[in-house]
């Protein structure tokens, strides 16, 4: 079973046991959180697409760690104009481990695949 969730303005396809990096969240390491913005639930038999969310579905995840991504260098340069701008950025993230996908739906029917 898999799900497509929305978190931090981005969409992630997750299954049980997956580890994902999302935008920084305020929870402490070791806490369990519930992500209730589930856009799609799927199995081998078919998928249930929400409009826009699948009602009653949620994903339970555990916070593993907080950190920063690798540095991204932004260098702007205009030749012959004495213009140089150098910036660096490190995006903060929270690493989550997906524990369970909760939601019951009728997979594979024509009504659920709208």
MDAnalysis code that builds the backbone (N, CA, C; Angstrom):
import MDAnalysis as mda
import numpy as np

u = mda.Universe.empty(342, n_residues=114, atom_resindex=np.repeat(np.arange(114), 3), trajectory=True)
u.add_TopologyAttr("name", ["N", "CA", "C"] * 114)
u.add_TopologyAttr("resid", np.arange(1, 115))
u.add_TopologyAttr("resname", ["UNK", "UNK", "UNK", "UNK", "UNK", "UNK", "UNK", "UNK", "UNK", "UNK", "UNK", "UNK", "UNK", "UNK", "UNK", "UNK", "UNK", "UNK", "UNK", "UNK", "UNK", "UNK", "UNK", "UNK", "UNK", "UNK", "UNK", "UNK", "UNK", "UNK", "UNK", "UNK", "UNK", "UNK", "UNK", "UNK", "UNK", "UNK", "UNK", "UNK", "UNK", "UNK", "UNK", "UNK", "UNK", "UNK", "UNK", "UNK", "UNK", "UNK", "UNK", "UNK", "UNK", "UNK", "UNK", "UNK", "UNK", "UNK", "UNK", "UNK", "UNK", "UNK", "UNK", "UNK", "UNK", "UNK", "UNK", "UNK", "UNK", "UNK", "UNK", "UNK", "UNK", "UNK", "UNK", "UNK", "UNK", "UNK", "UNK", "UNK", "UNK", "UNK", "UNK", "UNK", "UNK", "UNK", "UNK", "UNK", "UNK", "UNK", "UNK", "UNK", "UNK", "UNK", "UNK", "UNK", "UNK", "UNK", "UNK", "UNK", "UNK", "UNK", "UNK", "UNK", "UNK", "UNK", "UNK", "UNK", "UNK", "UNK", "UNK", "UNK", "UNK", "UNK"])
u.atoms.positions = np.array([
    [0.853, -1.178, 0.000],
    [0.000, 0.000, 0.000],
    [0.894, 1.235, 0.000],
    [0.482, 2.242, -0.740],
    [1.229, 3.486, -0.783],
    [0.254, 4.657, -0.718],
    [0.808, 5.827, -0.456],
    [-0.003, 7.041, -0.372],
    [0.796, 8.197, -0.943],
    [0.083, 9.190, -1.454],
    [0.697, 10.448, -1.861],
    [0.219, 11.492, -0.868],
    [1.175, 12.102, -0.164],
    [0.827, 13.090, 0.866],
    [1.374, 14.448, 0.460],
    [0.793, 15.480, 1.047],
    [1.283, 16.842, 0.853],
    [1.835, 17.331, 2.175],
    [3.061, 17.823, 2.140],
    [3.697, 18.338, 3.350],
    [4.654, 19.451, 2.957],
    [4.478, 20.612, 3.540],
    [5.376, 21.728, 3.271],
    [5.309, 22.231, 1.846],
    [4.140, 22.113, 1.189],
    [3.987, 22.595, -0.166],
    [4.517, 21.644, -1.229],
    [4.963, 20.460, -0.817],
    [5.472, 19.469, -1.760],
    [4.686, 18.175, -1.596],
    [4.728, 17.323, -2.609],
    [4.027, 16.048, -2.573],
    [5.044, 14.916, -2.539],
    [4.748, 13.897, -1.727],
    [5.637, 12.758, -1.558],
    [4.841, 11.475, -1.720],
    [5.426, 10.492, -2.424],
    [4.838, 9.159, -2.521],
    [5.537, 8.310, -1.475],
    [4.769, 7.771, -0.508],
    [5.355, 7.046, 0.613],
    [4.715, 5.667, 0.760],
    [5.488, 4.741, 1.296],
    [5.036, 3.423, 1.704],
    [5.500, 3.214, 3.132],
    [4.991, 2.172, 3.774],
    [5.419, 1.893, 5.146],
    [6.903, 1.561, 5.163],
    [7.616, 2.156, 6.114],
    [9.050, 1.923, 6.237],
    [9.915, 2.919, 5.489],
    [9.327, 3.770, 4.660],
    [10.104, 4.765, 3.909],
    [10.627, 5.865, 4.828],
    [11.762, 6.434, 4.442],
    [12.301, 7.603, 5.128],
    [12.257, 8.762, 4.135],
    [11.700, 9.893, 4.564],
    [11.601, 11.062, 3.697],
    [12.123, 12.291, 4.434],
    [12.576, 13.265, 3.650],
    [13.003, 14.548, 4.209],
    [11.989, 15.598, 3.793],
    [11.405, 16.271, 4.784],
    [10.409, 17.302, 4.537],
    [10.927, 18.619, 5.091],
    [10.199, 19.690, 4.795],
    [10.544, 20.990, 5.364],
    [10.560, 20.891, 6.891],
    [11.375, 21.704, 7.544],
    [11.538, 21.627, 8.998],
    [10.209, 21.748, 9.725],
    [10.002, 20.836, 10.682],
    [8.796, 20.812, 11.504],
    [9.190, 21.050, 12.958],
    [8.265, 21.558, 13.802],
    [8.617, 21.921, 15.175],
    [8.699, 20.745, 16.153],
    [8.280, 19.553, 15.776],
    [8.269, 18.431, 16.715],
    [9.691, 17.998, 17.082],
    [9.814, 17.403, 18.265],
    [11.104, 16.921, 18.745],
    [11.415, 15.555, 18.148],
    [12.692, 15.174, 18.179],
    [13.103, 13.865, 17.684],
    [12.478, 12.770, 18.538],
    [11.982, 11.722, 17.887],
    [11.356, 10.615, 18.595],
    [9.846, 10.712, 18.692],
    [9.281, 11.883, 18.426],
    [7.824, 12.059, 18.496],
    [7.156, 11.444, 17.276],
    [5.913, 10.972, 17.469],
    [5.101, 10.498, 16.352],
    [4.171, 11.609, 15.918],
    [4.002, 11.749, 14.606],
    [3.114, 12.780, 14.075],
    [2.146, 12.136, 13.094],
    [1.018, 12.793, 12.884],
    [0.022, 12.328, 11.941],
    [-0.078, 13.327, 10.796],
    [0.116, 12.847, 9.588],
    [-0.002, 13.671, 8.394],
    [-1.347, 13.347, 7.760],
    [-2.269, 14.315, 7.769],
    [-3.639, 14.028, 7.328],
    [-3.965, 14.561, 5.932],
    [-3.009, 15.176, 5.261],
    [-3.248, 15.645, 3.889],
    [-2.861, 14.539, 2.912],
    [-3.739, 13.546, 2.783],
    [-3.496, 12.409, 1.897],
    [-4.250, 12.663, 0.597],
    [-3.521, 12.748, -0.504],
    [-4.116, 13.047, -1.806],
    [-4.521, 11.788, -2.565],
    [-3.856, 10.636, -2.269],
    [-4.118, 9.415, -3.013],
    [-3.724, 8.214, -2.159],
    [-4.549, 7.183, -2.186],
    [-4.226, 5.892, -1.581],
    [-4.176, 4.872, -2.700],
    [-3.167, 4.014, -2.700],
    [-3.062, 3.060, -3.785],
    [-2.587, 1.701, -3.349],
    [-2.995, 0.689, -4.125],
    [-2.544, -0.693, -3.986],
    [-2.330, -1.228, -5.391],
    [-1.987, -2.510, -5.488],
    [-1.819, -3.124, -6.799],
    [-3.138, -3.181, -7.553],
    [-4.255, -3.294, -6.829],
    [-5.559, -3.411, -7.477],
    [-6.064, -2.097, -8.067],
    [-5.582, -0.984, -7.571],
    [-6.052, 0.302, -8.064],
    [-5.702, 1.404, -7.087],
    [-6.309, 2.551, -7.290],
    [-6.013, 3.706, -6.456],
    [-7.290, 4.472, -6.168],
    [-7.284, 5.182, -5.045],
    [-8.385, 6.068, -4.679],
    [-7.814, 7.477, -4.662],
    [-8.357, 8.335, -5.509],
    [-7.890, 9.705, -5.633],
    [-8.847, 10.608, -4.885],
    [-8.302, 11.469, -4.038],
    [-9.132, 12.396, -3.282],
    [-9.546, 13.581, -4.117],
    [-10.531, 14.294, -3.594],
    [-11.023, 15.468, -4.305],
    [-11.202, 16.622, -3.316],
    [-10.203, 17.310, -2.855],
    [-8.786, 17.125, -3.121],
    [-8.114, 16.128, -2.182],
    [-8.729, 15.806, -1.023],
    [-8.119, 14.884, -0.067],
    [-8.959, 13.621, 0.059],
    [-8.322, 12.520, 0.422],
    [-9.032, 11.274, 0.706],
    [-9.563, 11.377, 2.133],
    [-10.893, 11.284, 2.282],
    [-11.485, 11.460, 3.610],
    [-11.179, 10.251, 4.490],
    [-10.816, 10.531, 5.736],
    [-10.543, 9.481, 6.703],
    [-9.172, 8.848, 6.585],
    [-8.344, 9.290, 5.688],
    [-7.015, 8.703, 5.503],
    [-5.964, 9.558, 6.199],
    [-4.944, 8.895, 6.718],
    [-3.841, 9.600, 7.353],
    [-2.593, 8.734, 7.297],
    [-1.462, 9.353, 7.532],
    [-0.179, 8.659, 7.566],
    [0.476, 8.990, 8.893],
    [0.919, 7.955, 9.601],
    [1.604, 8.142, 10.874],
    [3.097, 8.008, 10.631],
    [3.858, 8.982, 11.132],
    [5.308, 8.994, 10.923],
    [6.005, 9.344, 12.224],
    [7.267, 8.956, 12.309],
    [8.083, 9.239, 13.479],
    [9.214, 10.170, 13.070],
    [9.485, 11.197, 13.876],
    [10.558, 12.152, 13.594],
    [11.882, 11.499, 13.957],
    [12.764, 11.351, 12.965],
    [14.072, 10.737, 13.209],
    [15.137, 11.764, 13.552],
    [15.203, 12.855, 12.777],
    [16.274, 13.826, 12.986],
    [15.919, 15.154, 12.338],
    [16.623, 16.191, 12.781],
    [16.575, 17.505, 12.143],
    [17.967, 17.789, 11.606],
    [18.050, 18.568, 10.538],
    [19.361, 18.878, 9.997],
    [19.296, 19.934, 8.922],
    [20.424, 20.093, 8.231],
    [20.531, 21.049, 7.133],
    [21.041, 20.321, 5.903],
    [20.504, 20.689, 4.754],
    [20.956, 20.120, 3.486],
    [22.348, 20.659, 3.162],
    [22.946, 20.133, 2.100],
    [24.228, 20.647, 1.623],
    [24.063, 22.084, 1.137],
    [25.154, 22.826, 1.178],
    [25.105, 24.223, 0.786],
    [24.874, 24.363, -0.713],
    [24.003, 25.285, -1.065],
    [23.750, 25.636, -2.457],
    [24.389, 27.004, -2.691],
    [25.245, 27.076, -3.691],
    [25.949, 28.324, -4.001],
    [25.195, 29.065, -5.097],
    [24.947, 30.354, -4.865],
    [24.329, 31.223, -5.864],
    [25.350, 32.310, -6.178],
    [25.862, 32.306, -7.401],
    [26.875, 33.273, -7.812],
    [26.377, 33.996, -9.047],
    [26.198, 35.301, -8.916],
    [25.765, 36.128, -10.035],
    [26.959, 36.931, -10.529],
    [27.093, 37.021, -11.840],
    [28.266, 37.662, -12.423],
    [27.885, 38.306, -13.748],
    [28.311, 39.545, -13.944],
    [28.156, 40.238, -15.223],
    [29.549, 40.625, -15.700],
    [29.926, 40.087, -16.811],
    [31.275, 40.365, -17.299],
    [31.417, 41.838, -17.696],
    [32.578, 42.358, -17.473],
    [32.974, 43.729, -17.828],
    [32.215, 44.811, -17.061],
    [31.426, 44.435, -16.074],
    [30.617, 45.435, -15.365],
    [30.959, 45.532, -13.882],
    [31.975, 44.800, -13.431],
    [32.370, 44.792, -12.022],
    [31.196, 44.438, -11.110],
    [30.428, 43.432, -11.506],
    [29.254, 43.003, -10.741],
    [29.430, 41.537, -10.357],
    [29.541, 41.285, -9.056],
    [29.629, 39.918, -8.547],
    [28.837, 39.828, -7.260],
    [27.988, 38.808, -7.149],
    [27.224, 38.574, -5.917],
    [27.373, 37.098, -5.562],
    [27.754, 36.831, -4.337],
    [27.982, 35.458, -3.887],
    [27.101, 35.194, -2.673],
    [26.259, 34.182, -2.765],
    [25.376, 33.805, -1.663],
    [25.434, 32.303, -1.474],
    [25.237, 31.870, -0.247],
    [25.119, 30.448, 0.060],
    [23.852, 30.226, 0.860],
    [23.268, 29.032, 0.728],
    [22.031, 28.724, 1.447],
    [22.040, 27.266, 1.863],
    [21.623, 26.982, 3.081],
    [21.457, 25.612, 3.562],
    [20.034, 25.463, 4.085],
    [19.231, 24.667, 3.401],
    [17.826, 24.476, 3.758],
    [17.719, 23.515, 4.934],
    [16.905, 23.875, 5.925],
    [16.672, 22.999, 7.075],
    [15.632, 21.950, 6.713],
    [15.771, 20.747, 7.289],
    [14.833, 19.674, 7.008],
    [14.555, 18.865, 8.265],
    [13.496, 18.066, 8.202],
    [13.163, 17.079, 9.219],
    [13.057, 15.738, 8.512],
    [13.738, 14.736, 9.045],
    [13.689, 13.401, 8.454],
    [12.621, 12.590, 9.174],
    [11.700, 12.004, 8.385],
    [10.584, 11.232, 8.936],
    [10.686, 9.785, 8.482],
    [10.239, 8.885, 9.343],
    [10.116, 7.475, 9.003],
    [8.628, 7.141, 9.024],
    [8.099, 6.638, 7.912],
    [6.676, 6.343, 7.803],
    [6.394, 5.028, 8.531],
    [5.519, 5.091, 9.545],
    [5.209, 3.904, 10.335],
    [3.986, 3.172, 9.809],
    [2.926, 3.913, 9.466],
    [1.720, 3.251, 8.981],
    [0.919, 4.191, 8.095],
    [0.138, 3.570, 7.209],
    [-0.789, 4.301, 6.347],
    [-2.184, 3.850, 6.745],
    [-3.004, 4.790, 7.195],
    [-4.338, 4.480, 7.703],
    [-5.386, 4.980, 6.726],
    [-6.312, 4.115, 6.387],
    [-7.392, 4.523, 5.500],
    [-8.000, 3.322, 4.830],
    [-9.299, 3.268, 4.821],
    [-10.020, 2.191, 4.159],
    [-10.723, 2.774, 2.954],
    [-10.624, 2.078, 1.844],
    [-11.287, 2.558, 0.636],
    [-11.575, 1.372, -0.259],
    [-12.480, 1.561, -1.193],
    [-12.847, 0.533, -2.157],
    [-11.939, 0.683, -3.370],
    [-10.905, -0.143, -3.426],
    [-9.920, -0.041, -4.500],
    [-10.430, -0.678, -5.771],
    [-10.100, -0.065, -6.890],
    [-10.332, -0.679, -8.177],
    [-11.706, -0.467, -8.777],
    [-12.623, 0.193, -8.126],
    [-13.928, 0.414, -8.714],
    [-13.885, 1.665, -9.580],
    [-14.806, 1.743, -10.498],
    [-14.841, 2.886, -11.417],
    [-15.142, 4.183, -10.677],
    [-15.972, 4.109, -9.628],
    [-16.346, 5.318, -8.890],
    [-15.139, 5.890, -8.147],
    [-14.220, 5.046, -7.680],
    [-13.089, 5.536, -6.925],
    [-11.970, 6.056, -7.814],
    [-12.006, 5.777, -9.094],
    [-10.946, 6.220, -9.999],
    [-11.321, 7.452, -10.797],
    [-12.238, 8.251, -10.313],
    [-12.703, 9.441, -11.017],
    [-11.581, 10.363, -11.370],
])
